[in-house]
């Protein structure tokens, strides 16, 4: 099963989503996180760093694995997704190449209303990432 590493850039209570090009074979015109396929000889973190630089021109400086899930969407196209919360990066996100047609910051309320996430399982994970973090001490 292919593995995909994607990065959720989180800033000011929002997450950066990219609109996939209409030319993409999988999930055309859907919103997703930037990232891509783990290549031979790479681990998911190496892929995350490479893909964020290639797709949106940023170098992640601090990230944590937020979770993993398997997707069968669309049918017959299964993949394992490694989702990273990226809360510090170098340079400003911008479109590079033709994989995406737009970048936009989304609040939790906007993520809840977004019906075109790819893959669909991403919604709940993004909402968890956008919830305020509380520090509890015993």
Secondary structure, 3 states (H helix, E strand, C coil): CEEEEEEEEEECCEEEEEEECCCCCCCCCCEECEEEECCCCCCHHHHHHHHHHHHHCCEEEEEEEEEEEEECCCCCCCEEEEEEEEEEEECCCCCCCCCEEEEEEECHHHHHHCCCECCCCHHHHHHHHHCCCCCCCC
